[in-house]
Amino acid sequence: MGHVEKSKEVKADTAAAKEVTGLLIKIMFNRKAKVARINKLTLSKQTESLKKNMFGGIVGNVLEWYDFAIFGFLAPVIGEKFFPSDDPLDSLLSAFSVFAAAYLARPVGGIIFGYIGDQFGRRKALQLSVMMMAVPTFLIGLLPTHADIGSIAPVILILLRMAQGLSVGGELIGSIAFVAETAPVEQRGYYSSWTFSSCYGGMMLGALSAVGLNAVLGPQAMADWGWRLPFLSGIIIGLAGIWMRNELTETPIFEKMKVKGTIGGNPIAEAVRLVPERIFHASILVVLVGGGFYLLFIWWPTLLSRFVHPHVPYAMALNTFSLMFLIILIPITGRLSDRLGRKTLLVWSSAGMTLLSWPLFMLVDQGGFFPVLVAQICFTVLMGIFLGPIPAALVDMFPPRVRYSAIALSYNISLCIFGGTAPLVATWLVKYYHTVSAPAFYLTFLSTINLLAALSLPEKMRAGRMKDQTSIYDRVLVFEENKKASV
């Protein structure tokens, strides 16, 4: 009898154990499913946040650069309206001088917005920059010409253009830092390349605006009042940009710095004191971003329509096509830089530009549509390979706490010296040497400097060994802070 009861107890215990085991398994699977749902929801939120931030950072860049670039495409009309002269070339030189004036303000803008971005957040700097661009752009559209108010007109024009320069000095750098710090590290090259692509997208919109208005209104109406319309639209574009930027969330890297309390007191001073060689290196690395791009895409329509004989038909349309091709190419080479390495692509493109600038300008000097088309496609491919890796390379060079300020200083100094002056220098070279191919020497000089800077990049920026180059500087910064605290 005791044996039977014992057997029943064993069976009951076994059944209870099975029930408990089944319950535990069920709980475990339910927990796993719940964790999976939470992870999926978290990933979905992160993906949604990434998309929203990318859209706000990139599309806002398009709008701001449209405002800034339209001046370059309307330079011939602006030269006649604000700098009247018996020699149209002198008027054009004056207009390009005002174009260059904005670049004198860019380093100051970079310092101001770099401080805001490193102290108060990348999001805050981007919100302010788009507001600062909209107002002077709108006012240029309202500005009386030299015929209306005399010499005060070009003075006001220069001041408004410099106000634009202050804004754009922080805009592109802010979007580079914002997008790169938001993107996955292994895809930093691809995502950050969209900042340059969007920047040139804004410029392309400027070109399309100039071409479209000229076609619809005609040359006379465009010269009389049509040139004002793209500037007046700046206020609408500015309001759209402000709305987009208000939807952004701060980058995870900056949020971590706030939590850890590692935000510095004076980021620009820290950058100059601790990483001066990197600032100099970065400023040389982006020489072609300014000089090369503004020569080959902003000044290029002026070359084709004013200096090449026979004149090239559809010069502005050809330039717009090249910009569209460049915009498509940049993200492709940005993705390639995540695989092949930043250094590899930068060396190849700089070397190609050094070797081919003179032959391609000689091809353009022949005149005619097809020689110019071939030359411009070749230049576009070389610039596309170069521009794709640049944003991520700049981000990799500096630690987060001084990143915005250091990139802004190095980039804007280079753009100030080589970018804004490129159309002016190129026009002067053609006038002085009486040959269309003269600017090729300047482009070769710039690309040679850029090649040396690319060759000097760390070997770790090659494929398979690419890491964020900031750890050594972070350690130096922490050491400096500890040293100050001990004193």
C-alpha positions as CSV (number, residue, x, y, z in Angstrom):
1,M,0.0,0.0,0.0
2,G,2.8,2.4,0.9
3,H,4.5,1.5,-2.4
4,V,1.4,2.5,-4.3
5,E,1.0,5.8,-2.5
6,K,4.7,6.5,-3.0
7,S,4.3,5.8,-6.7
8,K,1.3,8.2,-6.9
9,E,3.4,10.9,-5.1
10,V,6.2,10.4,-7.6
11,K,3.8,10.7,-10.5
12,A,2.2,13.8,-9.0
13,D,5.6,15.4,-8.4
14,T,6.6,14.5,-12.0
15,A,3.4,16.1,-13.3
16,A,4.0,19.2,-11.2
17,A,7.6,19.4,-12.4
18,K,6.5,19.1,-16.0
19,E,3.8,21.8,-15.4
20,V,6.4,24.1,-13.7
21,T,8.9,23.4,-16.5
22,G,6.3,24.1,-19.1
23,L,5.3,27.3,-17.3
24,L,9.0,28.4,-17.1
25,I,9.5,27.6,-20.8
26,K,6.4,29.6,-21.6
27,I,7.5,32.5,-19.5
28,M,11.0,32.4,-21.1
29,F,9.6,32.4,-24.6
30,N,7.1,35.1,-23.7
31,R,10.0,37.1,-22.2
32,K,12.1,36.5,-25.3
33,A,9.2,37.6,-27.5
34,K,8.7,40.7,-25.3
35,V,12.4,41.5,-25.5
36,A,12.3,41.0,-29.3
37,R,9.2,43.3,-29.5
38,I,11.0,45.9,-27.4
39,N,14.2,45.6,-29.4
40,K,12.2,45.9,-32.6
41,L,10.3,48.9,-31.3
42,T,13.6,50.5,-30.1
43,L,15.2,49.8,-33.5
44,S,12.2,51.2,-35.2
45,K,12.3,54.4,-33.1
46,Q,16.1,54.7,-33.7
47,T,15.6,54.2,-37.5
48,E,12.7,56.8,-37.5
49,S,14.9,59.2,-35.5
50,L,17.8,58.6,-37.8
51,K,15.7,59.3,-40.9
52,K,14.1,62.4,-39.3
53,N,17.5,63.8,-38.3
54,M,19.0,63.0,-41.7
55,F,16.1,64.6,-43.5
56,G,16.2,67.8,-41.3
57,G,20.0,68.1,-41.4
58,I,20.3,67.4,-45.2
59,V,17.2,69.2,-46.6
60,G,17.9,72.3,-44.5
61,N,21.3,72.3,-46.1
62,V,19.7,72.3,-49.5
63,L,17.6,75.3,-48.7
64,E,20.4,77.3,-47.2
65,W,22.8,76.7,-50.0
66,Y,20.2,77.7,-52.6
67,D,20.1,81.1,-50.9
68,F,23.8,81.4,-50.8
69,A,24.7,80.2,-54.3
70,I,22.1,82.1,-56.3
71,F,24.4,85.1,-56.1
72,G,27.1,83.3,-58.1
73,F,24.8,82.3,-60.9
74,L,23.4,85.9,-61.2
75,A,26.8,87.5,-61.0
76,P,26.8,89.0,-64.5
77,V,23.4,90.8,-63.9
78,I,24.4,91.9,-60.4
79,G,27.7,93.3,-61.7
80,E,25.8,95.5,-64.2
81,K,23.2,96.7,-61.6
82,F,25.6,97.5,-58.7
83,F,28.9,98.0,-60.4
84,P,28.2,99.8,-63.7
85,S,31.2,100.2,-65.9
86,D,32.1,100.8,-69.6
87,D,33.9,97.4,-69.5
88,P,31.5,94.5,-68.7
89,L,34.5,92.5,-67.6
90,D,35.3,95.0,-64.9
91,S,31.6,94.8,-63.7
92,L,31.9,91.1,-63.6
93,L,35.1,91.3,-61.6
94,S,33.4,93.6,-59.1
95,A,30.5,91.2,-58.7
96,F,32.8,88.3,-58.1
97,S,34.7,90.4,-55.5
98,V,31.4,90.7,-53.6
99,F,31.0,86.9,-54.0
100,A,34.4,86.5,-52.4
101,A,33.5,89.0,-49.6
102,A,31.1,86.5,-48.1
103,Y,34.0,84.1,-47.7
104,L,35.9,86.6,-45.6
105,A,33.1,86.3,-43.1
106,R,33.0,82.5,-43.1
107,P,35.8,82.0,-40.6
108,V,34.1,84.4,-38.1
109,G,30.8,82.5,-38.7
110,G,32.6,79.2,-38.2
111,I,34.0,80.4,-34.8
112,I,30.6,81.7,-33.7
113,F,28.6,78.7,-34.7
114,G,31.5,76.3,-33.7
115,Y,31.2,77.7,-30.1
116,I,27.4,77.3,-30.1
117,G,27.6,73.8,-31.6
118,D,30.2,72.5,-29.1
119,Q,28.7,74.3,-26.1
120,F,25.0,74.1,-26.6
121,G,24.5,71.4,-29.2
122,R,24.7,70.8,-32.9
123,R,20.9,71.1,-33.2
124,K,20.8,74.6,-31.7
125,A,23.6,75.8,-34.1
126,L,21.7,74.4,-37.1
127,Q,18.5,76.2,-36.1
128,L,20.2,79.5,-35.8
129,S,22.2,79.3,-39.0
130,V,19.1,78.8,-41.2
131,M,17.4,81.8,-39.7
132,M,20.5,84.0,-40.2
133,M,20.6,83.1,-43.9
134,A,17.0,83.9,-44.7
135,V,16.9,87.5,-43.7
136,P,19.9,89.0,-45.7
137,T,18.9,86.9,-48.7
138,F,15.5,88.5,-48.7
139,L,16.9,91.9,-48.2
140,I,19.2,91.6,-51.3
141,G,16.0,91.0,-53.3
142,L,14.7,94.4,-52.0
143,L,17.9,96.3,-52.4
144,P,17.9,99.4,-54.7
145,T,20.6,99.4,-57.4
146,H,23.4,101.8,-58.1
147,A,21.1,103.7,-60.5
148,D,18.7,104.3,-57.6
149,I,20.8,105.2,-54.6
150,G,24.3,105.5,-56.0
151,S,27.5,104.1,-54.3
152,I,25.7,103.2,-51.1
153,A,24.0,100.3,-53.0
154,P,27.2,98.2,-53.5
155,V,28.2,98.9,-49.8
156,I,24.9,97.5,-48.5
157,L,25.2,94.6,-50.9
158,I,28.6,93.7,-49.5
159,L,27.3,93.9,-45.9
160,L,24.4,91.7,-46.7
161,R,26.6,89.2,-48.5
162,M,28.9,89.1,-45.5
163,A,26.0,88.4,-43.2
164,Q,25.2,85.4,-45.5
165,G,28.9,84.4,-45.1
166,L,28.5,84.3,-41.3
167,S,25.6,82.0,-41.6
168,V,27.0,79.6,-44.1
169,G,30.3,79.5,-42.1
170,G,28.4,77.4,-39.6
171,E,25.8,75.7,-41.6
172,L,27.6,73.0,-43.6
173,I,30.0,72.2,-40.8
174,G,27.0,71.8,-38.4
175,S,25.2,69.5,-40.8
176,I,28.4,67.4,-41.2
177,A,28.9,67.0,-37.5
178,F,25.2,66.4,-36.8
179,V,24.8,63.8,-39.5
180,A,28.1,62.0,-38.9
181,E,27.4,61.8,-35.1
182,T,23.9,60.5,-35.7
183,A,24.8,57.9,-38.3
184,P,26.2,54.4,-37.5
185,V,30.0,54.6,-37.3
186,E,30.5,51.9,-40.0
187,Q,28.3,53.9,-42.4
188,R,29.7,57.3,-41.5
189,G,31.2,57.9,-45.0
190,Y,27.9,57.2,-46.7
191,Y,25.6,59.2,-44.5
192,S,27.9,62.2,-44.1
193,S,28.5,62.4,-47.8
194,W,24.9,63.4,-48.2
195,T,25.8,66.8,-46.6
196,F,27.9,67.7,-49.5
197,S,25.4,66.2,-51.9
198,S,22.6,68.3,-50.4
199,C,24.8,71.4,-50.4
200,Y,25.4,71.1,-54.1
201,G,21.7,70.2,-54.5
202,G,20.9,73.7,-53.2
203,M,23.4,75.1,-55.7
204,M,21.7,73.1,-58.5
205,L,18.4,74.6,-57.5
206,G,20.0,78.0,-57.8
207,A,21.2,77.2,-61.2
208,L,17.8,75.8,-62.3
209,S,16.2,79.0,-60.9
210,A,18.5,81.2,-62.9
211,V,18.0,79.1,-66.1
212,G,14.2,78.8,-65.7
213,L,13.6,82.5,-64.9
214,N,15.8,83.6,-67.8
215,A,13.9,81.3,-70.2
216,V,10.4,82.4,-68.9
217,L,11.1,86.1,-68.5
218,G,13.7,86.7,-71.2
219,P,17.1,88.4,-70.8
220,Q,15.6,92.0,-70.6
221,A,13.1,91.3,-67.9
222,M,15.6,89.2,-66.1
223,A,18.0,92.1,-66.1
224,D,15.4,94.7,-65.1
225,W,13.6,92.9,-62.2
226,G,13.6,89.1,-62.6
227,W,17.0,88.7,-60.8
228,R,15.3,89.8,-57.6
229,L,12.8,86.9,-57.5
230,P,15.3,84.1,-56.3
231,F,16.4,86.3,-53.5
232,L,12.9,87.3,-52.4
233,S,12.0,83.6,-52.2
234,G,14.7,83.3,-49.5
235,I,12.2,84.2,-46.8
236,I,9.9,81.3,-47.7
237,I,12.8,78.9,-47.9
238,G,14.1,80.2,-44.5
239,L,10.7,79.5,-42.8
240,A,10.7,76.0,-44.3
241,G,14.2,75.4,-43.0
242,I,13.3,76.6,-39.5
243,W,10.3,74.3,-39.3
244,M,12.4,71.3,-40.4
245,R,15.2,72.1,-37.9
246,N,12.8,72.4,-35.0
247,E,12.0,68.7,-35.5
248,L,15.6,67.5,-35.0
249,T,16.8,65.7,-31.9
250,E,20.4,66.2,-30.5
251,T,23.1,63.7,-31.5
252,P,23.8,60.8,-29.2
253,I,27.5,61.8,-28.9
254,F,26.7,65.3,-27.7
255,E,24.1,63.9,-25.3
256,K,26.8,61.6,-23.8
257,M,29.1,64.6,-23.4
258,K,26.4,66.4,-21.5
259,V,25.8,63.4,-19.2
260,K,29.5,62.9,-18.6
261,G,30.2,66.6,-18.1
262,T,32.9,66.6,-20.8
263,I,31.8,69.8,-22.6
264,G,34.7,72.2,-22.7
265,G,34.6,75.8,-21.7
266,N,36.2,77.3,-24.8
267,P,36.2,74.7,-27.7
268,I,38.0,76.9,-30.3
269,A,40.8,77.8,-27.8
270,E,41.2,74.1,-26.9
271,A,41.3,73.1,-30.5
272,V,44.0,75.7,-31.4
273,R,46.0,74.8,-28.3
274,L,45.8,71.0,-28.5
275,V,45.4,70.1,-32.2
276,P,46.9,72.9,-34.3
277,E,48.6,70.5,-36.7
278,R,45.3,68.8,-37.4
279,I,43.6,72.1,-38.1
280,F,46.3,73.0,-40.6
281,H,46.2,69.6,-42.1
282,A,42.4,69.7,-42.5
283,S,42.5,73.2,-44.1
284,I,44.9,71.9,-46.7
285,L,42.9,68.7,-47.3
286,V,39.9,70.7,-48.4
287,V,41.6,73.1,-50.8
288,L,39.9,71.5,-53.8
289,V,36.5,71.7,-52.0
290,G,36.7,75.4,-52.3
291,G,39.0,76.3,-55.2
292,G,38.3,73.3,-57.3
293,F,34.5,73.3,-57.0
294,Y,34.0,77.0,-57.3
295,L,36.2,77.1,-60.4
296,L,34.6,74.1,-62.1
297,F,30.9,74.6,-61.2
298,I,30.3,78.2,-60.1
299,W,32.6,80.1,-62.4
300,W,32.3,77.5,-65.3
301,P,29.2,79.0,-66.9
302,T,30.9,82.4,-67.1
303,L,33.9,80.8,-68.8
304,L,31.7,79.1,-71.4
305,S,29.5,82.0,-72.1
306,R,32.0,84.9,-72.0
307,F,35.5,83.6,-72.8
308,V,35.4,80.4,-74.9
309,H,35.2,80.9,-78.7
310,P,33.1,79.8,-80.4
311,H,30.7,80.3,-77.5
312,V,29.3,77.1,-76.0
313,P,25.5,76.8,-76.5
314,Y,23.4,75.8,-73.4
315,A,26.3,76.6,-71.0
316,M,24.1,77.0,-68.0
317,A,22.1,73.8,-68.8
318,L,25.4,71.9,-69.2
319,N,26.6,73.1,-65.9
320,T,23.3,72.1,-64.3
321,F,23.6,68.6,-65.8
322,S,27.1,68.3,-64.3
323,L,25.9,69.3,-60.9
324,M,23.1,66.7,-61.1
325,F,25.7,64.1,-61.9
326,L,28.0,65.2,-59.1
327,I,25.1,65.1,-56.6
328,I,24.4,61.4,-57.6
329,L,28.1,60.5,-57.5
330,I,29.0,61.8,-54.1
331,P,26.9,59.4,-52.0
332,I,28.3,56.5,-54.1
333,T,31.9,57.5,-53.4
334,G,30.9,58.2,-49.8
335,R,29.8,54.5,-49.5
336,L,33.0,53.4,-51.2
337,S,35.0,55.3,-48.6
338,D,33.5,53.1,-45.9
339,R,34.9,50.1,-47.8
340,L,38.1,51.3,-49.5
341,G,39.1,54.0,-47.1
342,R,39.0,57.7,-47.1
343,K,42.7,58.1,-47.9
344,T,42.6,55.9,-51.0
345,L,39.9,57.8,-52.7
346,L,41.3,61.2,-51.8
347,V,44.8,60.3,-53.1
348,W,43.4,58.9,-56.4
349,S,41.2,61.9,-57.1
350,S,43.8,64.6,-56.2
351,A,46.4,62.9,-58.4
352,G,43.9,62.6,-61.3
353,M,43.1,66.3,-61.0
354,T,46.8,67.2,-60.9
355,L,47.5,65.2,-64.1
356,L,44.4,66.1,-66.1
357,S,43.6,69.8,-65.4
358,W,45.8,71.2,-68.2
359,P,44.7,68.7,-70.9
360,L,41.1,69.1,-70.1
361,F,41.3,72.9,-70.2
362,M,43.0,72.7,-73.6
363,L,40.1,70.6,-74.7
364,V,37.7,73.3,-73.5
365,D,39.7,75.9,-75.4
366,Q,38.7,74.3,-78.7
367,G,35.1,75.5,-78.1
368,G,32.0,73.6,-79.2
369,F,29.6,71.6,-77.2
370,F,31.1,68.1,-77.2
371,P,34.7,68.9,-76.3
372,V,33.3,70.9,-73.3
373,L,30.9,68.1,-72.4
374,V,33.8,65.6,-72.3
375,A,36.0,67.9,-70.2
376,Q,33.2,68.7,-67.7
377,I,32.2,65.0,-67.2
378,C,35.9,64.2,-66.5
379,F,36.2,67.0,-64.0
380,T,32.8,66.0,-62.4
381,V,34.0,62.4,-61.9
382,L,37.2,63.5,-60.3
383,M,35.5,65.9,-58.0
384,G,32.8,63.3,-57.1
385,I,35.5,60.8,-56.0
386,F,37.2,63.5,-54.0
387,L,34.1,65.0,-52.3
388,G,32.5,61.8,-51.2
389,P,35.0,60.9,-48.4
390,I,35.8,64.4,-47.2
391,P,33.0,65.0,-44.6
392,A,33.8,61.7,-42.8
393,A,37.5,62.3,-43.0
394,L,37.1,65.7,-41.3
395,V,34.9,64.2,-38.6
396,D,37.4,61.4,-38.0
397,M,40.2,63.9,-37.5
398,F,38.8,65.7,-34.4
399,P,37.5,64.7,-31.0
400,P,33.7,65.4,-30.3
401,R,34.2,68.1,-27.7
402,V,36.0,70.4,-30.2
403,R,34.8,68.8,-33.4
404,Y,32.4,71.5,-34.6
405,S,34.9,74.4,-33.8
406,A,38.0,72.7,-35.2
407,I,36.3,71.6,-38.5
408,A,34.7,75.0,-38.9
409,L,37.9,76.9,-38.4
410,S,40.0,74.7,-40.8
411,Y,37.3,74.4,-43.4
412,N,36.3,78.0,-43.5
413,I,39.9,79.4,-43.5
414,S,40.5,77.2,-46.6
415,L,37.3,78.2,-48.3
416,C,38.0,81.9,-47.5
417,I,41.4,81.8,-49.1
418,F,40.8,79.4,-52.0
419,G,37.0,79.1,-52.5
420,G,35.5,82.6,-52.6
421,T,38.4,83.9,-54.5
422,A,38.5,81.2,-57.2
423,P,36.1,82.9,-59.7
424,L,37.9,86.2,-59.2
425,V,41.4,84.6,-59.7
426,A,40.2,82.7,-62.7
427,T,38.6,85.7,-64.4
428,W,41.8,87.8,-63.7
429,L,44.0,85.0,-65.1
430,V,42.0,84.9,-68.4
431,K,42.1,88.7,-68.7
432,Y,45.8,89.0,-67.9
433,Y,47.1,86.0,-70.0
434,H,44.5,86.3,-72.8
435,T,43.9,82.5,-72.8
436,V,41.1,80.3,-71.6
437,S,43.5,77.6,-70.4
438,A,45.3,80.0,-67.9
439,P,43.1,78.9,-64.9
440,A,44.4,75.3,-65.4
441,F,47.7,76.3,-63.8
442,Y,45.8,77.5,-60.7
443,L,43.7,74.3,-60.6
444,T,46.9,72.1,-61.0
445,F,48.5,74.1,-58.1
446,L,45.5,73.5,-55.8
447,S,45.2,69.8,-56.6
448,T,49.0,69.3,-56.0
449,I,48.6,70.8,-52.5
450,N,45.6,68.6,-51.9
451,L,47.5,65.5,-53.0
452,L,50.2,66.2,-50.5
453,A,47.6,66.6,-47.7
454,A,45.9,63.3,-48.8
455,L,49.2,61.4,-48.8
456,S,49.8,62.7,-45.3
457,L,46.6,61.2,-43.8
458,P,47.1,58.4,-41.3
459,E,47.4,54.9,-42.8
460,K,44.5,53.9,-40.5
461,M,42.3,55.8,-42.9
462,R,42.9,53.1,-45.5
463,A,40.3,50.3,-46.0
464,G,39.9,47.7,-43.2
465,R,41.8,49.7,-40.6
466,M,39.7,52.9,-40.4
467,K,38.9,54.0,-36.9
468,D,37.9,57.3,-35.3
469,Q,41.2,59.2,-35.1
470,T,40.2,61.1,-31.9
471,S,41.1,58.8,-29.0
472,I,44.6,60.3,-28.6
473,Y,43.2,63.8,-28.5
474,D,40.5,62.9,-26.1
475,R,43.2,61.6,-23.8
476,V,45.1,64.8,-24.1
477,L,42.0,66.9,-23.4
478,V,41.2,64.8,-20.3
479,F,44.8,65.2,-19.2
480,E,44.6,69.0,-19.6
481,E,41.4,69.2,-17.6
482,N,42.8,67.0,-14.8
483,K,45.9,69.2,-14.8
484,K,43.8,72.3,-14.4
485,A,41.7,70.7,-11.6
486,S,44.9,69.7,-9.6
487,V,46.2,73.3,-9.8
